[in-house]
Amino acid sequence: MYGERLKELRETYHLSQAQLALDLGTNQQSISRYEKELIEPNIAMIVKICDYFQVSADYLLGRTDY
């Protein structure tokens, strides 16, 4: 679920994977793997993503739709 939400947020803000990766201090391959749910972001990255998009971890992880 987190991969789908991450991709949705990224596209809503018209960001490429490369730009989001740069903003979050990671690489494009990691963003791609997160979106495909091939790897899971660690807690620190989840916090960065949530802060960046101003969403809750519950939203990102699919526990709520708000």
mmCIF file as Biopython writes it, N, C-alpha, C and O atoms, coordinates in Angstrom:
data_model
#
loop_
_atom_site.group_PDB
_atom_site.id
_atom_site.type_symbol
_atom_site.label_atom_id
_atom_site.label_alt_id
_atom_site.label_comp_id
_atom_site.label_asym_id
_atom_site.label_entity_id
_atom_site.label_seq_id
_atom_site.pdbx_PDB_ins_code
_atom_site.Cartn_x
_atom_site.Cartn_y
_atom_site.Cartn_z
_atom_site.occupancy
_atom_site.B_iso_or_equiv
_atom_site.auth_seq_id
_atom_site.auth_asym_id
_atom_site.pdbx_PDB_model_num
ATOM 1   N N  . MET A ? 1  ? 0.820  -1.192 0.000   1.0 0.0 1  A 1 
ATOM 2   C CA . MET A ? 1  ? 0.000  0.000  0.000   1.0 0.0 1  A 1 
ATOM 3   C C  . MET A ? 1  ? 0.868  1.262  0.000   1.0 0.0 1  A 1 
ATOM 4   O O  . MET A ? 1  ? 0.539  2.245  -0.664  1.0 0.0 1  A 1 
ATOM 5   N N  . TYR A ? 2  ? 1.989  1.229  0.755   1.0 0.0 2  A 1 
ATOM 6   C CA . TYR A ? 2  ? 2.822  2.432  0.838   1.0 0.0 2  A 1 
ATOM 7   C C  . TYR A ? 2  ? 3.390  2.819  -0.523  1.0 0.0 2  A 1 
ATOM 8   O O  . TYR A ? 2  ? 3.567  4.003  -0.808  1.0 0.0 2  A 1 
ATOM 9   N N  . GLY A ? 3  ? 3.676  1.833  -1.357  1.0 0.0 3  A 1 
ATOM 10  C CA . GLY A ? 3  ? 4.217  2.129  -2.682  1.0 0.0 3  A 1 
ATOM 11  C C  . GLY A ? 3  ? 3.228  2.871  -3.556  1.0 0.0 3  A 1 
ATOM 12  O O  . GLY A ? 3  ? 3.574  3.834  -4.240  1.0 0.0 3  A 1 
ATOM 13  N N  . GLU A ? 4  ? 2.006  2.410  -3.519  1.0 0.0 4  A 1 
ATOM 14  C CA . GLU A ? 4  ? 0.935  3.054  -4.284  1.0 0.0 4  A 1 
ATOM 15  C C  . GLU A ? 4  ? 0.704  4.483  -3.784  1.0 0.0 4  A 1 
ATOM 16  O O  . GLU A ? 4  ? 0.552  5.408  -4.582  1.0 0.0 4  A 1 
ATOM 17  N N  . ARG A ? 5  ? 0.679  4.653  -2.472  1.0 0.0 5  A 1 
ATOM 18  C CA . ARG A ? 5  ? 0.472  5.987  -1.907  1.0 0.0 5  A 1 
ATOM 19  C C  . ARG A ? 5  ? 1.630  6.924  -2.246  1.0 0.0 5  A 1 
ATOM 20  O O  . ARG A ? 5  ? 1.421  8.092  -2.573  1.0 0.0 5  A 1 
ATOM 21  N N  . LEU A ? 6  ? 2.850  6.400  -2.163  1.0 0.0 6  A 1 
ATOM 22  C CA . LEU A ? 6  ? 4.016  7.220  -2.473  1.0 0.0 6  A 1 
ATOM 23  C C  . LEU A ? 6  ? 3.974  7.684  -3.925  1.0 0.0 6  A 1 
ATOM 24  O O  . LEU A ? 6  ? 4.207  8.857  -4.213  1.0 0.0 6  A 1 
ATOM 25  N N  . LYS A ? 7  ? 3.678  6.770  -4.830  1.0 0.0 7  A 1 
ATOM 26  C CA . LYS A ? 7  ? 3.609  7.123  -6.249  1.0 0.0 7  A 1 
ATOM 27  C C  . LYS A ? 7  ? 2.509  8.151  -6.493  1.0 0.0 7  A 1 
ATOM 28  O O  . LYS A ? 7  ? 2.702  9.109  -7.242  1.0 0.0 7  A 1 
ATOM 29  N N  . GLU A ? 8  ? 1.362  7.951  -5.862  1.0 0.0 8  A 1 
ATOM 30  C CA . GLU A ? 8  ? 0.237  8.884  -6.003  1.0 0.0 8  A 1 
ATOM 31  C C  . GLU A ? 8  ? 0.621  10.290 -5.522  1.0 0.0 8  A 1 
ATOM 32  O O  . GLU A ? 8  ? 0.330  11.282 -6.189  1.0 0.0 8  A 1 
ATOM 33  N N  . LEU A ? 9  ? 1.266  10.361 -4.380  1.0 0.0 9  A 1 
ATOM 34  C CA . LEU A ? 9  ? 1.694  11.657 -3.847  1.0 0.0 9  A 1 
ATOM 35  C C  . LEU A ? 9  ? 2.723  12.309 -4.768  1.0 0.0 9  A 1 
ATOM 36  O O  . LEU A ? 9  ? 2.633  13.500 -5.064  1.0 0.0 9  A 1 
ATOM 37  N N  . ARG A ? 10 ? 3.686  11.533 -5.213  1.0 0.0 10 A 1 
ATOM 38  C CA . ARG A ? 10 ? 4.729  12.061 -6.084  1.0 0.0 10 A 1 
ATOM 39  C C  . ARG A ? 10 ? 4.134  12.616 -7.370  1.0 0.0 10 A 1 
ATOM 40  O O  . ARG A ? 10 ? 4.514  13.698 -7.817  1.0 0.0 10 A 1 
ATOM 41  N N  . GLU A ? 11 ? 3.209  11.883 -7.961  1.0 0.0 11 A 1 
ATOM 42  C CA . GLU A ? 11 ? 2.585  12.327 -9.212  1.0 0.0 11 A 1 
ATOM 43  C C  . GLU A ? 11 ? 1.672  13.530 -8.986  1.0 0.0 11 A 1 
ATOM 44  O O  . GLU A ? 11 ? 1.584  14.405 -9.848  1.0 0.0 11 A 1 
ATOM 45  N N  . THR A ? 12 ? 1.001  13.586 -7.856  1.0 0.0 12 A 1 
ATOM 46  C CA . THR A ? 12 ? 0.148  14.733 -7.531  1.0 0.0 12 A 1 
ATOM 47  C C  . THR A ? 12 ? 0.968  16.019 -7.490  1.0 0.0 12 A 1 
ATOM 48  O O  . THR A ? 12 ? 0.501  17.080 -7.906  1.0 0.0 12 A 1 
ATOM 49  N N  . TYR A ? 13 ? 2.179  15.914 -6.989  1.0 0.0 13 A 1 
ATOM 50  C CA . TYR A ? 13 ? 3.064  17.074 -6.898  1.0 0.0 13 A 1 
ATOM 51  C C  . TYR A ? 13 ? 3.943  17.248 -8.144  1.0 0.0 13 A 1 
ATOM 52  O O  . TYR A ? 13 ? 4.838  18.093 -8.176  1.0 0.0 13 A 1 
ATOM 53  N N  . HIS A ? 14 ? 3.671  16.438 -9.159  1.0 0.0 14 A 1 
ATOM 54  C CA . HIS A ? 14 ? 4.383  16.530 -10.444 1.0 0.0 14 A 1 
ATOM 55  C C  . HIS A ? 14 ? 5.891  16.411 -10.279 1.0 0.0 14 A 1 
ATOM 56  O O  . HIS A ? 14 ? 6.659  17.183 -10.853 1.0 0.0 14 A 1 
ATOM 57  N N  . LEU A ? 15 ? 6.297  15.428 -9.483  1.0 0.0 15 A 1 
ATOM 58  C CA . LEU A ? 15 ? 7.712  15.191 -9.234  1.0 0.0 15 A 1 
ATOM 59  C C  . LEU A ? 15 ? 8.169  13.926 -9.944  1.0 0.0 15 A 1 
ATOM 60  O O  . LEU A ? 15 ? 7.437  12.938 -9.999  1.0 0.0 15 A 1 
ATOM 61  N N  . SER A ? 16 ? 9.362  13.960 -10.478 1.0 0.0 16 A 1 
ATOM 62  C CA . SER A ? 16 ? 9.968  12.737 -10.999 1.0 0.0 16 A 1 
ATOM 63  C C  . SER A ? 16 ? 10.536 11.951 -9.820  1.0 0.0 16 A 1 
ATOM 64  O O  . SER A ? 16 ? 10.720 12.498 -8.732  1.0 0.0 16 A 1 
ATOM 65  N N  . GLN A ? 17 ? 10.808 10.691 -10.038 1.0 0.0 17 A 1 
ATOM 66  C CA . GLN A ? 17 ? 11.448 9.906  -8.987  1.0 0.0 17 A 1 
ATOM 67  C C  . GLN A ? 17 ? 12.804 10.505 -8.641  1.0 0.0 17 A 1 
ATOM 68  O O  . GLN A ? 17 ? 13.193 10.544 -7.473  1.0 0.0 17 A 1 
ATOM 69  N N  . ALA A ? 18 ? 13.522 10.971 -9.659  1.0 0.0 18 A 1 
ATOM 70  C CA . ALA A ? 18 ? 14.846 11.556 -9.432  1.0 0.0 18 A 1 
ATOM 71  C C  . ALA A ? 18 ? 14.760 12.817 -8.572  1.0 0.0 18 A 1 
ATOM 72  O O  . ALA A ? 18 ? 15.579 13.010 -7.673  1.0 0.0 18 A 1 
ATOM 73  N N  . GLN A ? 19 ? 13.779 13.670 -8.840  1.0 0.0 19 A 1 
ATOM 74  C CA . GLN A ? 19 ? 13.645 14.901 -8.063  1.0 0.0 19 A 1 
ATOM 75  C C  . GLN A ? 19 ? 13.260 14.596 -6.624  1.0 0.0 19 A 1 
ATOM 76  O O  . GLN A ? 19 ? 13.808 15.190 -5.695  1.0 0.0 19 A 1 
ATOM 77  N N  . LEU A ? 20 ? 12.323 13.676 -6.431  1.0 0.0 20 A 1 
ATOM 78  C CA . LEU A ? 20 ? 11.935 13.306 -5.077  1.0 0.0 20 A 1 
ATOM 79  C C  . LEU A ? 20 ? 13.122 12.710 -4.326  1.0 0.0 20 A 1 
ATOM 80  O O  . LEU A ? 20 ? 13.349 13.029 -3.159  1.0 0.0 20 A 1 
ATOM 81  N N  . ALA A ? 21 ? 13.864 11.859 -4.989  1.0 0.0 21 A 1 
ATOM 82  C CA . ALA A ? 21 ? 15.042 11.256 -4.366  1.0 0.0 21 A 1 
ATOM 83  C C  . ALA A ? 21 ? 16.034 12.325 -3.922  1.0 0.0 21 A 1 
ATOM 84  O O  . ALA A ? 21 ? 16.570 12.266 -2.815  1.0 0.0 21 A 1 
ATOM 85  N N  . LEU A ? 22 ? 16.271 13.292 -4.783  1.0 0.0 22 A 1 
ATOM 86  C CA . LEU A ? 22 ? 17.190 14.393 -4.449  1.0 0.0 22 A 1 
ATOM 87  C C  . LEU A ? 22 ? 16.687 15.148 -3.224  1.0 0.0 22 A 1 
ATOM 88  O O  . LEU A ? 22 ? 17.458 15.447 -2.312  1.0 0.0 22 A 1 
ATOM 89  N N  . ASP A ? 23 ? 15.405 15.453 -3.206  1.0 0.0 23 A 1 
ATOM 90  C CA . ASP A ? 23 ? 14.809 16.195 -2.086  1.0 0.0 23 A 1 
ATOM 91  C C  . ASP A ? 23 ? 14.864 15.414 -0.772  1.0 0.0 23 A 1 
ATOM 92  O O  . ASP A ? 23 ? 14.983 16.001 0.303   1.0 0.0 23 A 1 
ATOM 93  N N  . LEU A ? 24 ? 14.775 14.079 -0.869  1.0 0.0 24 A 1 
ATOM 94  C CA . LEU A ? 24 ? 14.760 13.241 0.335   1.0 0.0 24 A 1 
ATOM 95  C C  . LEU A ? 24 ? 16.144 12.734 0.726   1.0 0.0 24 A 1 
ATOM 96  O O  . LEU A ? 24 ? 16.303 12.088 1.763   1.0 0.0 24 A 1 
ATOM 97  N N  . GLY A ? 25 ? 17.140 13.025 -0.099  1.0 0.0 25 A 1 
ATOM 98  C CA . GLY A ? 25 ? 18.494 12.589 0.219   1.0 0.0 25 A 1 
ATOM 99  C C  . GLY A ? 25 ? 18.748 11.126 -0.026  1.0 0.0 25 A 1 
ATOM 100 O O  . GLY A ? 25 ? 19.506 10.487 0.704   1.0 0.0 25 A 1 
ATOM 101 N N  . THR A ? 26 ? 18.115 10.590 -1.057  1.0 0.0 26 A 1 
ATOM 102 C CA . THR A ? 26 ? 18.322 9.188  -1.424  1.0 0.0 26 A 1 
ATOM 103 C C  . THR A ? 26 ? 18.555 9.132  -2.922  1.0 0.0 26 A 1 
ATOM 104 O O  . THR A ? 26 ? 18.892 10.149 -3.529  1.0 0.0 26 A 1 
ATOM 105 N N  . ASN A ? 27 ? 18.382 7.963  -3.534  1.0 0.0 27 A 1 
ATOM 106 C CA . ASN A ? 27 ? 18.582 7.865  -4.974  1.0 0.0 27 A 1 
ATOM 107 C C  . ASN A ? 27 ? 17.301 7.411  -5.673  1.0 0.0 27 A 1 
ATOM 108 O O  . ASN A ? 27 ? 16.377 6.895  -5.043  1.0 0.0 27 A 1 
ATOM 109 N N  . GLN A ? 28 ? 17.271 7.615  -6.970  1.0 0.0 28 A 1 
ATOM 110 C CA . GLN A ? 28 ? 16.073 7.309  -7.764  1.0 0.0 28 A 1 
ATOM 111 C C  . GLN A ? 28 ? 15.718 5.829  -7.693  1.0 0.0 28 A 1 
ATOM 112 O O  . GLN A ? 28 ? 14.540 5.471  -7.684  1.0 0.0 28 A 1 
ATOM 113 N N  . GLN A ? 29 ? 16.730 4.972  -7.643  1.0 0.0 29 A 1 
ATOM 114 C CA . GLN A ? 29 ? 16.466 3.535  -7.587  1.0 0.0 29 A 1 
ATOM 115 C C  . GLN A ? 29 ? 15.701 3.158  -6.320  1.0 0.0 29 A 1 
ATOM 116 O O  . GLN A ? 29 ? 14.830 2.289  -6.352  1.0 0.0 29 A 1 
ATOM 117 N N  . SER A ? 30 ? 16.026 3.806  -5.215  1.0 0.0 30 A 1 
ATOM 118 C CA . SER A ? 30 ? 15.305 3.524  -3.968  1.0 0.0 30 A 1 
ATOM 119 C C  . SER A ? 30 ? 13.846 3.943  -4.073  1.0 0.0 30 A 1 
ATOM 120 O O  . SER A ? 30 ? 12.957 3.206  -3.647  1.0 0.0 30 A 1 
ATOM 121 N N  . ILE A ? 31 ? 13.594 5.120  -4.637  1.0 0.0 31 A 1 
ATOM 122 C CA . ILE A ? 31 ? 12.210 5.573  -4.808  1.0 0.0 31 A 1 
ATOM 123 C C  . ILE A ? 31 ? 11.450 4.591  -5.681  1.0 0.0 31 A 1 
ATOM 124 O O  . ILE A ? 31 ? 10.317 4.227  -5.366  1.0 0.0 31 A 1 
ATOM 125 N N  . SER A ? 32 ? 12.060 4.158  -6.773  1.0 0.0 32 A 1 
ATOM 126 C CA . SER A ? 32 ? 11.426 3.180  -7.659  1.0 0.0 32 A 1 
ATOM 127 C C  . SER A ? 32 ? 11.112 1.896  -6.914  1.0 0.0 32 A 1 
ATOM 128 O O  . SER A ? 32 ? 10.022 1.344  -7.063  1.0 0.0 32 A 1 
ATOM 129 N N  . ARG A ? 33 ? 12.041 1.420  -6.124  1.0 0.0 33 A 1 
ATOM 130 C CA . ARG A ? 33 ? 11.836 0.170  -5.371  1.0 0.0 33 A 1 
ATOM 131 C C  . ARG A ? 33 ? 10.783 0.332  -4.277  1.0 0.0 33 A 1 
ATOM 132 O O  . ARG A ? 33 ? 10.027 -0.597 -3.993  1.0 0.0 33 A 1 
ATOM 133 N N  . TYR A ? 34 ? 10.739 1.522  -3.661  1.0 0.0 34 A 1 
ATOM 134 C CA . TYR A ? 34 ? 9.675  1.774  -2.682  1.0 0.0 34 A 1 
ATOM 135 C C  . TYR A ? 34 ? 8.315  1.714  -3.372  1.0 0.0 34 A 1 
ATOM 136 O O  . TYR A ? 34 ? 7.388  1.074  -2.874  1.0 0.0 34 A 1 
ATOM 137 N N  . GLU A ? 35 ? 8.198  2.381  -4.514  1.0 0.0 35 A 1 
ATOM 138 C CA . GLU A ? 35 ? 6.913  2.430  -5.218  1.0 0.0 35 A 1 
ATOM 139 C C  . GLU A ? 35 ? 6.465  1.044  -5.676  1.0 0.0 35 A 1 
ATOM 140 O O  . GLU A ? 35 ? 5.269  0.753  -5.696  1.0 0.0 35 A 1 
ATOM 141 N N  . LYS A ? 36 ? 7.411  0.197  -6.041  1.0 0.0 36 A 1 
ATOM 142 C CA . LYS A ? 36 ? 7.092  -1.169 -6.475  1.0 0.0 36 A 1 
ATOM 143 C C  . LYS A ? 36 ? 6.997  -2.125 -5.292  1.0 0.0 36 A 1 
ATOM 144 O O  . LYS A ? 36 ? 6.686  -3.304 -5.461  1.0 0.0 36 A 1 
ATOM 145 N N  . GLU A ? 37 ? 7.264  -1.613 -4.104  1.0 0.0 37 A 1 
ATOM 146 C CA . GLU A ? 37 ? 7.263  -2.384 -2.855  1.0 0.0 37 A 1 
ATOM 147 C C  . GLU A ? 37 ? 8.237  -3.553 -2.904  1.0 0.0 37 A 1 
ATOM 148 O O  . GLU A ? 37 ? 7.974  -4.621 -2.351  1.0 0.0 37 A 1 
ATOM 149 N N  . LEU A ? 38 ? 9.365  -3.335 -3.574  1.0 0.0 38 A 1 
ATOM 150 C CA . LEU A ? 38 ? 10.434 -4.327 -3.590  1.0 0.0 38 A 1 
ATOM 151 C C  . LEU A ? 38 ? 11.288 -4.223 -2.338  1.0 0.0 38 A 1 
ATOM 152 O O  . LEU A ? 38 ? 11.882 -5.206 -1.896  1.0 0.0 38 A 1 
ATOM 153 N N  . ILE A ? 39 ? 11.344 -3.019 -1.770  1.0 0.0 39 A 1 
ATOM 154 C CA . ILE A ? 39 ? 12.000 -2.784 -0.487  1.0 0.0 39 A 1 
ATOM 155 C C  . ILE A ? 39 ? 11.108 -1.881 0.343   1.0 0.0 39 A 1 
ATOM 156 O O  . ILE A ? 39 ? 10.269 -1.154 -0.190  1.0 0.0 39 A 1 
ATOM 157 N N  . GLU A ? 40 ? 11.295 -1.934 1.647   1.0 0.0 40 A 1 
ATOM 158 C CA . GLU A ? 40 ? 10.512 -1.092 2.543   1.0 0.0 40 A 1 
ATOM 159 C C  . GLU A ? 40 ? 11.378 0.061  3.053   1.0 0.0 40 A 1 
ATOM 160 O O  . GLU A ? 40 ? 12.534 -0.149 3.420   1.0 0.0 40 A 1 
ATOM 161 N N  . PRO A ? 41 ? 10.830 1.266  3.076   1.0 0.0 41 A 1 
ATOM 162 C CA . PRO A ? 41 ? 11.596 2.373  3.643   1.0 0.0 41 A 1 
ATOM 163 C C  . PRO A ? 41 ? 11.770 2.169  5.144   1.0 0.0 41 A 1 
ATOM 164 O O  . PRO A ? 41 ? 10.882 1.646  5.818   1.0 0.0 41 A 1 
ATOM 165 N N  . ASN A ? 42 ? 12.929 2.588  5.658   1.0 0.0 42 A 1 
ATOM 166 C CA . ASN A ? 42 ? 13.121 2.492  7.101   1.0 0.0 42 A 1 
ATOM 167 C C  . ASN A ? 42 ? 12.319 3.603  7.787   1.0 0.0 42 A 1 
ATOM 168 O O  . ASN A ? 42 ? 11.741 4.469  7.130   1.0 0.0 42 A 1 
ATOM 169 N N  . ILE A ? 43 ? 12.300 3.559  9.098   1.0 0.0 43 A 1 
ATOM 170 C CA . ILE A ? 43 ? 11.497 4.520  9.858   1.0 0.0 43 A 1 
ATOM 171 C C  . ILE A ? 43 ? 11.911 5.957  9.560   1.0 0.0 43 A 1 
ATOM 172 O O  . ILE A ? 43 ? 11.052 6.824  9.398   1.0 0.0 43 A 1 
ATOM 173 N N  . ALA A ? 44 ? 13.208 6.218  9.486   1.0 0.0 44 A 1 
ATOM 174 C CA . ALA A ? 44 ? 13.683 7.579  9.210   1.0 0.0 44 A 1 
ATOM 175 C C  . ALA A ? 44 ? 13.184 8.065  7.851   1.0 0.0 44 A 1 
ATOM 176 O O  . ALA A ? 44 ? 12.814 9.231  7.710   1.0 0.0 44 A 1 
ATOM 177 N N  . MET A ? 45 ? 13.170 7.180  6.845   1.0 0.0 45 A 1 
ATOM 178 C CA . MET A ? 45 ? 12.701 7.574  5.516   1.0 0.0 45 A 1 
ATOM 179 C C  . MET A ? 45 ? 11.187 7.769  5.513   1.0 0.0 45 A 1 
ATOM 180 O O  . MET A ? 45 ? 10.686 8.668  4.838   1.0 0.0 45 A 1 
ATOM 181 N N  . ILE A ? 46 ? 10.460 6.954  6.248   1.0 0.0 46 A 1 
ATOM 182 C CA . ILE A ? 46 ? 9.013  7.136  6.350   1.0 0.0 46 A 1 
ATOM 183 C C  . ILE A ? 46 ? 8.716  8.522  6.930   1.0 0.0 46 A 1 
ATOM 184 O O  . ILE A ? 46 ? 7.828  9.223  6.445   1.0 0.0 46 A 1 
ATOM 185 N N  . VAL A ? 47 ? 9.448  8.908  7.950   1.0 0.0 47 A 1 
ATOM 186 C CA . VAL A ? 47 ? 9.263  10.231 8.560   1.0 0.0 47 A 1 
ATOM 187 C C  . VAL A ? 47 ? 9.576  11.326 7.548   1.0 0.0 47 A 1 
ATOM 188 O O  . VAL A ? 47 ? 8.828  12.298 7.445   1.0 0.0 47 A 1 
ATOM 189 N N  . LYS A ? 48 ? 10.672 11.186 6.798   1.0 0.0 48 A 1 
ATOM 190 C CA . LYS A ? 48 ? 11.029 12.183 5.779   1.0 0.0 48 A 1 
ATOM 191 C C  . LYS A ? 48 ? 9.934  12.309 4.729   1.0 0.0 48 A 1 
ATOM 192 O O  . LYS A ? 48 ? 9.558  13.418 4.351   1.0 0.0 48 A 1 
ATOM 193 N N  . ILE A ? 49 ? 9.423  11.178 4.259   1.0 0.0 49 A 1 
ATOM 194 C CA . ILE A ? 49 ? 8.374  11.187 3.237   1.0 0.0 49 A 1 
ATOM 195 C C  . ILE A ? 49 ? 7.119  11.868 3.781   1.0 0.0 49 A 1 
ATOM 196 O O  . ILE A ? 49 ? 6.524  12.711 3.110   1.0 0.0 49 A 1 
ATOM 197 N N  . CYS A ? 50 ? 6.725  11.505 4.983   1.0 0.0 50 A 1 
ATOM 198 C CA . CYS A ? 50 ? 5.523  12.091 5.590   1.0 0.0 50 A 1 
ATOM 199 C C  . CYS A ? 50 ? 5.683  13.593 5.800   1.0 0.0 50 A 1 
ATOM 200 O O  . CYS A ? 50 ? 4.765  14.362 5.514   1.0 0.0 50 A 1 
ATOM 201 N N  . ASP A ? 51 ? 6.829  14.007 6.292   1.0 0.0 51 A 1 
ATOM 202 C CA . ASP A ? 51 ? 7.080  15.435 6.477   1.0 0.0 51 A 1 
ATOM 203 C C  . ASP A ? 51 ? 7.078  16.164 5.138   1.0 0.0 51 A 1 
ATOM 204 O O  . ASP A ? 51 ? 6.512  17.250 5.020   1.0 0.0 51 A 1 
ATOM 205 N N  . TYR A ? 52 ? 7.701  15.577 4.147   1.0 0.0 52 A 1 
ATOM 206 C CA . TYR A ? 52 ? 7.804  16.198 2.826   1.0 0.0 52 A 1 
ATOM 207 C C  . TYR A ? 52 ? 6.419  16.450 2.225   1.0 0.0 52 A 1 
ATOM 208 O O  . TYR A ? 52 ? 6.144  17.539 1.722   1.0 0.0 52 A 1 
ATOM 209 N N  . PHE A ? 53 ? 5.560  15.446 2.280   1.0 0.0 53 A 1 
ATOM 210 C CA . PHE A ? 53 ? 4.229  15.562 1.688   1.0 0.0 53 A 1 
ATOM 211 C C  . PHE A ? 53 ? 3.165  16.021 2.680   1.0 0.0 53 A 1 
ATOM 212 O O  . PHE A ? 53 ? 2.003  16.196 2.312   1.0 0.0 53 A 1 
ATOM 213 N N  . GLN A ? 54 ? 3.558  16.216 3.936   1.0 0.0 54 A 1 
ATOM 214 C CA . GLN A ? 54 ? 2.647  16.652 4.992   1.0 0.0 54 A 1 
ATOM 215 C C  . GLN A ? 54 ? 1.452  15.699 5.138   1.0 0.0 54 A 1 
ATOM 216 O O  . GLN A ? 54 ? 0.293  16.114 5.157   1.0 0.0 54 A 1 
ATOM 217 N N  . VAL A ? 55 ? 1.783  14.417 5.239   1.0 0.0 55 A 1 
ATOM 218 C CA . VAL A ? 55 ? 0.773  13.386 5.480   1.0 0.0 55 A 1 
ATOM 219 C C  . VAL A ? 55 ? 1.199  12.589 6.709   1.0 0.0 55 A 1 
ATOM 220 O O  . VAL A ? 55 ? 2.354  12.651 7.130   1.0 0.0 55 A 1 
ATOM 221 N N  . SER A ? 56 ? 0.268  11.849 7.270   1.0 0.0 56 A 1 
ATOM 222 C CA . SER A ? 56 ? 0.591  11.013 8.418   1.0 0.0 56 A 1 
ATOM 223 C C  . SER A ? 56 ? 1.189  9.691  7.957   1.0 0.0 56 A 1 
ATOM 224 O O  . SER A ? 56 ? 0.995  9.269  6.818   1.0 0.0 56 A 1 
ATOM 225 N N  . ALA A ? 57 ? 1.908  9.055  8.848   1.0 0.0 57 A 1 
ATOM 226 C CA . ALA A ? 57 ? 2.435  7.720  8.560   1.0 0.0 57 A 1 
ATOM 227 C C  . ALA A ? 57 ? 1.279  6.745  8.346   1.0 0.0 57 A 1 
ATOM 228 O O  . ALA A ? 57 ? 1.373  5.842  7.516   1.0 0.0 57 A 1 
ATOM 229 N N  . ASP A ? 58 ? 0.201  6.925  9.085   1.0 0.0 58 A 1 
ATOM 230 C CA . ASP A ? 58 ? -0.971 6.060  8.901   1.0 0.0 58 A 1 
ATOM 231 C C  . ASP A ? 58 ? -1.501 6.166  7.473   1.0 0.0 58 A 1 
ATOM 232 O O  . ASP A ? 58 ? -1.887 5.160  6.878   1.0 0.0 58 A 1 
ATOM 233 N N  . TYR A ? 59 ? -1.520 7.369  6.926   1.0 0.0 59 A 1 
ATOM 234 C CA . TYR A ? 59 ? -1.967 7.532  5.541   1.0 0.0 59 A 1 
ATOM 235 C C  . TYR A ? 59 ? -0.993 6.839  4.587   1.0 0.0 59 A 1 
ATOM 236 O O  . TYR A ? 59 ? -1.410 6.064  3.726   1.0 0.0 59 A 1 
ATOM 237 N N  . LEU A ? 60 ? 0.286  7.112  4.739   1.0 0.0 60 A 1 
ATOM 238 C CA . LEU A ? 60 ? 1.278  6.532  3.846   1.0 0.0 60 A 1 
ATOM 239 C C  . LEU A ? 60 ? 1.249  5.003  3.881   1.0 0.0 60 A 1 
ATOM 240 O O  . LEU A ? 60 ? 1.413  4.346  2.853   1.0 0.0 60 A 1 
ATOM 241 N N  . LEU A ? 61 ? 1.043  4.456  5.055   1.0 0.0 61 A 1 
ATOM 242 C CA . LEU A ? 61 ? 1.052  3.002  5.210   1.0 0.0 61 A 1 
ATOM 243 C C  . LEU A ? 61 ? -0.300 2.350  4.949   1.0 0.0 61 A 1 
ATOM 244 O O  . LEU A ? 61 ? -0.441 1.134  5.082   1.0 0.0 61 A 1 
ATOM 245 N N  . GLY A ? 62 ? -1.286 3.147  4.581   1.0 0.0 62 A 1 
ATOM 246 C CA . GLY A ? 62 ? -2.581 2.593  4.219   1.0 0.0 62 A 1 
ATOM 247 C C  . GLY A ? 62 ? -3.499 2.272  5.373   1.0 0.0 62 A 1 
ATOM 248 O O  . GLY A ? 62 ? -4.481 1.549  5.206   1.0 0.0 62 A 1 
ATOM 249 N N  . ARG A ? 63 ? -3.191 2.801  6.545   1.0 0.0 63 A 1 
ATOM 250 C CA . ARG A ? 63 ? -4.034 2.530  7.714   1.0 0.0 63 A 1 
ATOM 251 C C  . ARG A ? 63 ? -5.245 3.450  7.776   1.0 0.0 63 A 1 
ATOM 252 O O  . ARG A ? 63 ? -6.216 3.159  8.475   1.0 0.0 63 A 1 
ATOM 253 N N  . THR A ? 64 ? -5.189 4.555  7.048   1.0 0.0 64 A 1 
ATOM 254 C CA . THR A ? 64 ? -6.307 5.490  6.966   1.0 0.0 64 A 1 
ATOM 255 C C  . THR A ? 64 ? -6.287 6.146  5.598   1.0 0.0 64 A 1 
ATOM 256 O O  . THR A ? 64 ? -5.252 6.180  4.931   1.0 0.0 64 A 1 
ATOM 257 N N  . ASP A ? 65 ? -7.417 6.659  5.189   1.0 0.0 65 A 1 
ATOM 258 C CA . ASP A ? 65 ? -7.511 7.345  3.898   1.0 0.0 65 A 1 
ATOM 259 C C  . ASP A ? 65 ? -7.425 8.856  4.056   1.0 0.0 65 A 1 
ATOM 260 O O  . ASP A ? 65 ? -7.636 9.592  3.092   1.0 0.0 65 A 1 
ATOM 261 N N  . TYR A ? 66 ? -7.116 9.327  5.261   1.0 0.0 66 A 1 
ATOM 262 C CA . TYR A ? 66 ? -7.077 10.764 5.515   1.0 0.0 66 A 1 
ATOM 263 C C  . TYR A ? 66 ? -5.669 11.224 5.825   1.0 0.0 66 A 1 
ATOM 264 O O  . TYR A ? 66 ? -5.446 12.411 6.066   1.0 0.0 66 A 1 
#
